[in-house]
Amino acid sequence: MKALPSTQTLSETLHEIRLDDYVARHSDPEPPVLRELRHRANLNLVYPRMVSGHLQGRLLKMLVRMIRPRQILEIGTFAAYATICMAEALPEEARITTIEVDEELESFIEKSLTDAGVRDRVELVIADAEQLLQELDLSSYDLVYLDANKRQYPLYYELLMAGLPSGAFILADNTLWGGKVPDPELHDPQTDGIRAFNTLVADDDRVEKVLLPVRDGLTLIHKR
Ligand SMILES: C[S@@+](CC[C@H](N)C(=O)[O-])C[C@H]1O[C@@H](n2cnc3c(N)ncnc32)[C@H](O)[C@@H]1O
């Protein structure tokens, strides 16, 4: 797990940068269309760092390759970086529904999906995830990538668990939240949301789970 920056020495930071570089060079490279997307996000979007990025993108693609889902639900589209990574390994006939609340991102997302050649495999829904999750028939989704409002993770989780079929997977991003969640003294709405989510999942016998210390933390959850 990454330490909080304030506790890191310069040599620790350099060591970590070298390790990140080594990991990137020994994984599949980032496809040019995604490098271009990140460049466009850096130029045009507020908080461009919200894109999943090279390593996590390759991991998402690999997980889709392994799970072979028929219907993916992504909660929180942003620039559509992760959407495209998952679409890269999507089995024939499979589809992704991706939910984004910010309508100002719509044209950026449309261009990302079209440039990557996956527009016909993705349904973009501009809506609030909490509301949509209460209306959507979740029984046909076998993989969910959870990456929207961190304060609402516990609520998303309960809604997903009520509707997803047995055997479904949930991949929840940012579950280490910058290394803040293990410190019980730290409180803000996002940290409290992720911490409550992590406790909920850890104590839930309906699921198998593993929290991977990749990037900002990625929890893999399997509904029994
Ligand atoms: C971390 S970004 C998603 C990054 C993207 N999944 C990726 O990996 O490249 C989170 C996104 O969730 C969206 N979001 C926040 N609250 C939401 C809500 N209530 N419903 C739907 N989307 C929401 C934000 O607007 C933002 O674009």
The ligand as a Tripos MOL2 file, in Angstrom:
@<TRIPOS>MOLECULE
LIG
   27    29     1     0     0
SMALL
NO_CHARGES

@<TRIPOS>ATOM
      1 C1        -13.5770    8.4820  -11.0760 C.3       1 LIG1
      2 S1        -14.6310    9.0700  -12.3320 S.3       1 LIG1
      3 C2        -14.9050    7.6390  -13.3440 C.3       1 LIG1
      4 C3        -13.6680    7.1960  -14.0740 C.3       1 LIG1
      5 C4        -13.8890    6.1150  -15.1040 C.3       1 LIG1
      6 N1        -14.7340    5.0380  -14.6090 N.3       1 LIG1
      7 C5        -12.5480    5.5360  -15.5100 C.2       1 LIG1
      8 O1        -12.1390    4.5650  -14.8770 O.co2     1 LIG1
      9 O2        -11.8780    6.0560  -16.3990 O.co2     1 LIG1
     10 C6        -16.1760    9.2240  -11.5030 C.3       1 LIG1
     11 C7        -17.3140    9.6880  -12.3910 C.3       1 LIG1
     12 O3        -18.5290    9.4110  -11.6910 O.3       1 LIG1
     13 C8        -19.4380   10.4390  -11.9940 C.3       1 LIG1
     14 N2        -20.4770   10.4860  -10.9430 N.ar      1 LIG1
     15 C9        -20.3910   11.0680   -9.7150 C.ar      1 LIG1
     16 N3        -21.5530   10.9330   -9.0570 N.ar      1 LIG1
     17 C10       -22.3750   10.2410   -9.8710 C.ar      1 LIG1
     18 C11       -23.7140    9.8120   -9.7600 C.ar      1 LIG1
     19 N4        -24.4210   10.0730   -8.6630 N.pl3     1 LIG1
     20 N5        -24.2710    9.1430  -10.7930 N.ar      1 LIG1
     21 C12       -23.5370    8.8850  -11.9180 C.ar      1 LIG1
     22 N6        -22.2680    9.2850  -12.0900 N.ar      1 LIG1
     23 C13       -21.6850    9.9540  -11.0880 C.ar      1 LIG1
     24 C14       -18.5810   11.7040  -12.0360 C.3       1 LIG1
     25 O4        -19.2380   12.7410  -12.7280 O.3       1 LIG1
     26 C15       -17.3140   11.1810  -12.6970 C.3       1 LIG1
     27 O5        -17.3490   11.4060  -14.0710 O.3       1 LIG1
@<TRIPOS>BOND
     1     1     2 1
     2     2     3 1
     3     2    10 1
     4     3     4 1
     5     4     5 1
     6     5     6 1
     7     5     7 1
     8     7     8 2
     9     7     9 1
    10    10    11 1
    11    11    12 1
    12    11    26 1
    13    12    13 1
    14    13    14 1
    15    13    24 1
    16    14    15 ar
    17    14    23 ar
    18    15    16 ar
    19    16    17 ar
    20    17    18 ar
    21    17    23 ar
    22    18    19 1
    23    18    20 ar
    24    20    21 ar
    25    21    22 ar
    26    22    23 ar
    27    24    25 1
    28    24    26 1
    29    26    27 1
@<TRIPOS>SUBSTRUCTURE
     1 LIG1         1 GROUP 0 **** ****
